[in-house]
């Protein structure tokens, strides 16, 4: 049965999917392991493989024709090829700067992955992150085990940190070429497990999503 599903997935990927791929916007892929950014080409059938170090970050602003308010963000432009990565948020630049810092952290293999729920499943598979977790005694599968109310404490710490960041002032600094204020996050962002209560025993957690990820990895469905 599994062999039949695997075979069907390959047929779908090789023979059927290419005819529909151009109707979908393929995602830009940041490969931490190789340091490569994979950007979909105009034919939507292949990718351009370019080093992350060859991109320069630029400020961008797009205007909403309905509200008239700008969406501020960043653009990564390759220094040579006509390839780019764009992202925009609301009328503030703080989210865009956070996005840029997250990308830099993710692509820097000398640093552990950011300790956020989205990366929990992958921490044990990343060598630098796994070594960091072992050295610092981080509980395995922490974000699966901690009480969800702890997220409120994290959000509160984030709100307090952002009070030190004047968006309008820093936007002016950005546009005039002045240095942007560098915030120093508290340890709760680097060692969240040291501030959390009610961490379940590893034997109590369920892995429904993880099992599905393992199943799809086994099938190697690369769409």
Buried (B, 14 or more C-beta within 10 A) or exposed (E): EEEEEEEEBBEEBEEEBEEEBEEEEBEBEBEBEEBBBBBBEEEBEEBBEBEBEBBEBEBBBEEEEEEEEBBBBBBBBBEEEEBBBEBBBBEBBBBBBBBBBBBEEBBBBEEBBBBEEEBBBEBEEBEBBBEBBEEEEBBBBBBBBBEEEBEEBBEEBBEEBBEEBEBEEBBEBBEEEEEEEEBEEEEBBEBBBEBBEEBEEEEEEEEEEBEEEEEEEEBEBEE
